[in-house]
Amino acid sequence: MKKIIVISAVNLVEAGTLAILRNCLEYLSKLAKEQEYRIVAIVYKKELVDFPNIEYIETQWPKKRWVNRLWYEYITMKKISRELTPVELWFSLHDTTPSVIARKRAVYCHNSFSFYKWKLHDLFFAPKIALFAIFTKYIYKTNIHKNNYLVVQQEWFRQAMSKMFNFNPKQIIIAPPNFERSEIISLKMDGSEVYTFIYAASPNSHKNFEIICKAVDVLENQYNIKNFKVYVTIKGDENKYARWLYEKWGKLGCLDFIGFVDKKELSIYYTKSNCLVFSSKVETWGLPISEFLEYNKPMLLADLPYAHETSMGGKHVAFFNPDDIKDLSKKMMNLIQNNFSDMQPVPKKELTEPVASGWDDLFKILLK
């Protein structure tokens, strides 16, 4: 009889989390062909993740409202696990630990909002973000000690989860994401004296665009520095937060609201920019940092644990307090004036086991 592996991921439908689901199922599709495993995937829509050698259970109902999601996680999935018994491994890819019957259980923890220090303006601009920050802890907590393993992307997150939930760190696997390297596009530069910064992020309040906008305002209007440009990947009409940013700072001459750009166009902006600024207050990883590392250029990063880990190996990095406008504006001014004294290398550190460098490593740990 084939051993059964169940992947539950009804909530993963877009962006980075969908990519993780697709990569996971792509690996399991090959595993099912090569070894005696039956793979069952519970997903939002099969068409998003259609790989051979996998049985799919499709459902959109849990995404319609939170009460549906909770019912499905803690009632319906238990019924499914009974019907599939015996299940060798049940691996939840989206933070929650469902009530299921399985010999081994694990959960992939994407969401770091438990550790986000939200503010009142989050309630105004993005109440969902504030609610995530408040309730994610309780979502994680339910059934968490029934797991054999948790899976996270960074060491700081392992230590934080271990401390918050009193979970043995030796049962928390670090699985750094494998991302496709950006194509480094060669451009003929115009020899301009304008120093350029880029901040690539979605228009969400926790991305903390306002500190960059305020720093530009300080440089432009208090110090009368005009020989720089900051590109931000929002247009200014995406949501209430983006509209507020544009209405308040959209007229600054040194701030350019370029809107969403695709991967190729972003590579062009990386190429022509002198420095990456990354001010987000909460991240699981911070992909633009990894992408920009390839360019070996200066980076100004929020002084937070995720940024320190993601930037390991960087040669020209400075960290700023993500709530301190003076700190950021001073470091930006130094770079504009060709003063690189703030820049330091970020040494690489060995990760403590268990560590998985790919899906093969990860499932070897989960299944042993």
Secondary structure, 3 states (H helix, E strand, C coil): CCEEEEEEECCCCCHHHHHHHHHHHHHHHHHHHHCCEEEEEEECCHHHCCCCCEEEEECCHHHCCHHHHHHHHHHHHHHHHHHHCCEEEEEECCCCCCCCCCCEEEEECCCCHHHCCCCHHHHHHCHHHHHHHHHHHHHHHCCHHHCCEEEECCHHHHHHHHHHHCCCHHHEEECCCCCCCCCCCCCCCCCCCCEEEEECCCCCHHHCHHHHHHHHHHHHHHCCCCCEEEEECCCCCCCHHHHHHHHHHCCCCCEEECCCCCHHHHHHHHHHCCEEEECCCCCCCCHHHHHHHCCCCCEEEECCHHHHHHCCCCCCEEEECCCCHHHHHHHHHHHHCCCCCCCECCCCCCCCCCECCCHHHHHHHHHC
